Amino acid sequence: MDRLPTFDGEDEIRSLGYGVVAGIDEVGRGALAGPVVAAAVVLPRETDIPWLSLVRDSKQLSAQQRERIFELVLGARIAFGLGAVSHALVDALGIVRATQLAMNLAVDNLKVKPDYLLLDAMLLPELRLPQKGIIRGDQTCVSIACASIVAKVSRDRHMQYMDTLYPGYLLAENKGYGTPEHLERLQGLGPCAIHRRSFGPLRERLI
C-alpha cells in the first residue's frame, strides 16, 4: 500500500518558529539523455485544500494524474521554482553535483524566500539556509511530493519537445531513461546531442 504524504514535516519545522518552508525534489538523475530538473514548492499553511489529498510521490501517479495536479498547482498560484541542469553539465560536473546545482537553482527561482528547506534525502551545503534531508521524503512529506510532481511534469514536457528535435530515440515515451527500446535505438543510431556521454551505456558505445 502506498504511503500518503502528510504535513507532519512542515508542521514540525513551523513549530520551531520557521515561517516559509519549501519542499524540494528532482527528476532525471538516472536518465541517459536530457537535463536534471528540480522543483522547490512552498505550500500554504492551510491544509484544507481539497486536491492536496491527491498528491503522492510522482512515481506513484500516472502521467494523467501528474498533469492534473500540476495544473491545480498553477491554478492555485502556489509558489514554486524550477531549476534545470543540462546533459553537458551533468557530464562535466557529475550527477550528484549537477543535481545539487539544479536544486540550488530551483530555490533561487522561488518568488518567496524560504526560511527552511525540506529535501528528499540530499542536502544543499552551498545554500546558507536551515535544511533537513528526509529519507523517502517524496513519499512522506507533502511539499516534497508536490515538488516531485512539478519537476516530473516539467521535465516530461521538455523531453516530449526534444523528441521532435531528435526523432528516432522515442524520447517522448522513455523521457531519456534507459528502456530496452531506447537502448536498441541508441545502438542503431548512436547518441544524439542531448545524450549524457559520461553514463555507462553511452561510454560503452563510444569506446
KAVENVEN-V792223 format. One line per field, one symbol per residue. ss: DSSP state (@ for helix, = for strand, . for the rest). psi: psi as a letter, one per 20 degrees, with the letter a starting at -180 (. if undefined). burial: 1 if it has 9 or more other C-alpha atoms within 8 Angstrom, else 0. Layout:
ss = ???
psi = ???
burial = ???
This chain:
ss = .....=.@@@@@@@@.....=======.....=..=======.......@@@@@...@@@..@@@@@@@@@@@@@...=======.@@@@@@@.@@@@@@@@@@@@@@.......=====.........=====..@@@@=@@@@@@@@@@@@@@@@@@@@@@@@.....@@@@.....@@@@@@@@@@.....=....@@@@@@@.
psi = ppqpqrjggghgghiijqfopppprrqjgjqiqarppqqppoqqhpjkogihiiprphijqrgggggghghhgghilppqqqppprhghghhhqhghhghgggghgghjpiqpqhqppqngqrnhhpmqqrppppkhiihphhgghhhgggggggghghhghhhhmqiikhhgikirmrhhghghhghhrqahjqohiqghgghii.
burial = 000010101100110001011111111100111111111111100000000100111100100001101101100001111111111011101110111111111110110001111111101100000011110011111111111111111111001111100000111101111100011011000000011100100110000
